[in-house]
């Protein structure tokens, strides 16, 4: 009986230690492939000009322990979308993800993504103010955790249209600034 109790105690302690080892905070960064408005409409242009829609992100994250975890992130993101000219946007992102470990190092996650648009620029054209500086979207993805190193791929989509006026010599138009992108990240737990 004492041996059984000792074995159960050791198993519980080691499980708790293993679960706690996954918690922490760190830094992350990576590449974004964006298509403002409709991502899937932009893929044919991406084939012809693959560098037109590439951006980057860099930031920090925290993660709770356990097979189901919460992972808030704070990132600076610079994206561009290739229209006739390049539309550039800089923003602060705050995704709050809920994830689950699936099998070994594999995990899946989803959650709301809050964004604050810092700046927009459309080369060679005057643009007006963005409708809403603050918007909400969703992140859905999967990742691998390999010790202190992690890699994930996610899809981000804005919930509502967020347009900006574009004024040019030929007239005016509107561009949708909501994010619609694939995000590849590399993270390092400190």
N, C-alpha and C positions, 0 to 999 in steps of 0.2 A: 504494500500500500504506500509506504514512504517512497519507494522507487518510482511508482506511478505518479505520485504527486510531484516529485522532483522533476521527472521528465516533462510533465505538463507545464510546470513553472518555467523550465528552461525553454521549451518551445514557445510559450507566450512571450517571454522576455526577448528571445531572438526575433520573433515576428515584430514586436514593437520596435526593436532596434532597427530592423530592416526597413520598416515603414517610415521611421523618423529620418533615416538616412536620405530619403528622397526629398524631404522638405528643404527649403532654402530660398535663396535669391541669387540673382546673377545678371549678366549682361547678354544682349542678343543683337543680332543684325542680319541683314540679308538683302535679297533682291525682291522687287515687286514688279509684276507685269500687269499693267492696268489698261482698262478700256472704259473710260468714263461713259456713262449712259448705258450702253449695251455691250458688255464684254464679248459676247459671242459674235456680234456683228463686226467687231474689230479684228477677229482672228484671221480673216483673209488678207487684210492689210499687214498683219504681223508676219505673214509668210513672205511677203515682198520686202518689207522693211522691219526686220526683227528688233532693231535697236530703238525704234520710235517710241515704244510704250514702256521702256525699262525705267525703273526708279529704284530707290533704296530706302531702308529703314534702319534705325539704330535706337537702342533703348535699354530698359531694365525690366526685370520681372521678379515676382515672388511666387512661391508654390507651397501649398499645404501638403502634408503627408497623407498617405493612405491610398487604397486602390481607387477611390473616387476623390478627386482633388479640386481645389480652386486655384486658378492662376491669373492674377491681375498683372497687366503689363502696361508700361508707359513708354511710348515710342515717338520719335520724331520721324516723319515720313515725307519724302520728296518723290512725287510721281509726275509723269508726263504722259500725255496722250497725243498721238500723231493724227491731227486733222490735216488740213492743207498746210497749216503751220503748227508748231508745237505749243500745246496748252500745258502749262506747268502749274503744279499746286504743291504747297508745303503745308503740312498739318501736324497736329499733335493727336495721337491715337491712344485711347484707353480701353483695350479689350478686357473684359472680365470673363474668363473662360471656366467652364466646368468640364472636367475631363475624367476619363476612366481608363485604367490599365486593362488592356485586352489580353495580351499573351506575351510574356517575357518583357522585352523593352518596348513593345508596341502600345501606343495609347491613342485614343480618339478624344476630341473635344469640340465644344461649341459654346457660344455665348454672345452677348451683346458687345458691340464695339462703338464706343463714343468717340467722336472726332470733333476737333476744333480746327477750322481752316485758318491758317496764319496768313497765307499769301497766295494769290493767283496771278498768272501772267500768260498772255497769249501773244507770241512773237509778232511784231509789226502791226498790232491792232490794239485799239483802246478797248478796255473792258470795264464794265460797271461793277458794282458791288455784288457779291454773292448773296442770294436770297437769305440763307441762314448760315451763319458762321459755325453753329453747333448742330451736328446731325447725329443720328443713330443708325447703326447697321448691325450685321451679324457676321461672325466668323465661324466657319466649320472646317475641321481639318483632322489630320492624323500626324503622329510624330514617333520618333524613336528616341529613347533615353539610354545613352551608353555611358554610365557613370556620371561624371560631371558635364559631359558633352551631350547636346541634344540637337536634333534636326527635325523640322516640321514643315509640312506643306499645308496651306489653308486657302480657302476661298472666302473672300470678303465681299459683301453686298450691302449697299445702302438700302434703307427701308423706303425712303421717299425721294421724290425728285428735288433737286437743289440746283437751280439754274442761275446763270450769270449772263448779263447782256453783253453782246459783242457788237461794237460800233465800228464799221469800216467804211471805206470810200463807196463801196457798192451797196451800202445799206446797213441793216442791223440783223442780228441773229441771236440765238440763245444756245448756250452750251450747258449740258448737265454735268455738274461737278461731283455727283455722288460716286463713291468708290465702287468699282466692280473689277476685282483683281485677284490674281493668284499671287501668293506670298510664300517665298521660300526663306526660312530662317535657320540660322545656326546660333545655338545658345551655349553659354558656359556658366555653370553654377559655381559661385565663389565660396 
